[in-house]
Amino acid sequence: MPAPTLSVGGPCVPAELELTPADLRAVPARHQVPDVGALVDGRRGAAVRLAALAELARVSDEARFVHVESLDGGFTANVPLEQALAGGLVLHALDGDDLPARFGGPFRLLFADSEDCSVNVKFLGRVEFVPEPGSHTARCAD
């Protein structure tokens, strides 16, 4: 079975990336968060900062938003770029293994500094760096 991939792209990126959990584990240490529980109450696992994806993708100065969507495309959210780079975390591992689906894996977007639960995306499939926000279907559960 092939490794799951996270697509990173958009109009503000010169070339699309397809990142695996192994690619995220290889991100420089300054972008690694070994225990998200230190930043997000009630969560655990390993993550990389969303800023790492921006760096890897060589995002242009035209980017103003990060548009994210679930693997099935049914759940989308937009976050201002500055907020996304400051607090966005891509959770990809739990207890040394890939993040299981029962915890929103293989990739899950969390924000360390946001009260808005609608921007936390389970089953994250795509991250786009865009000049204008796209569709936003995200809603918090009651």
Order of alpha helices (4+ residues) and beta strands (2+ residues): beta-beta-alpha-beta-beta-alpha-beta-beta-alpha-beta-beta-beta-beta
